[in-house]
Amino acid sequence: MSGFFNNDVISLTLKELDAIALRQKTIAQNVANVNTPGYKRLEIRFEDKLAQVLKKLDEGKLTDADIEDLEPEVVQTKGTTQRQDGNNVNLEVEMTQMLINTVLYNTLTQQLSSQMANLRTAMNDGR
């Protein structure tokens, strides 16, 4: 399939939603540890990997293994200590990231819902 009904696009959207859910949990963990001495902020790396996979999709070289292997990575940020106690969580940064993450989640779920509605319409011959 190609275009709007591409199963690869739906699979990639679901992968991105999984990464967003993990990012939300990670942000919540950072916020919960804002007063924990020595705690180092966690973040999710996913967008660069997604961009590489999307490039393969555009080039027609995407494989099922590429999609299956696309996973977010949890990394601990170091060298960015905000306070004397060694904690590097900045609550304003976390709240901003949470807002961005929420907007992205809402956008992708609307997109996925629209794709599924179009699939249902196509399967019902437009009825």
C-alpha positions, 0 to 999 in steps of 0.5 A: 500500500502507499499514500494515506493508507500505508500500513508502515505509516500507521506502524510508525505512528504507533511507535511514536505514540509509544515513545511519547508515552515513555517520555511522559513517564520519564518527565513525571519521574524527573518531576517526582525527583526534583528534590532528590539530591544527586538525581540526574534528569532522564530524557528520551532519544527517539526523533533522530532514529525516527527521521532515519526510518522516515528517510528510508520510507521516502526512499522506498527502502523501509523494511519490517525490521527497520520498524521493529527495531525503532525503539526510544532510548532512555538516557541520563543527562550528565554535566548539567547540574543545576544545584549544589546537591547535584540534582540537574532537574529544572522544573520549568524545563520539565513542565515545558517538555510535558506540554510539548509532549501532550500536544504531540500526543494529541496531534498524533492520536487525531491523525491516527484516528483520521487514518483509521476512519478513512480505512473504515470508509474505504472498506465500506466502499465509501458508505 
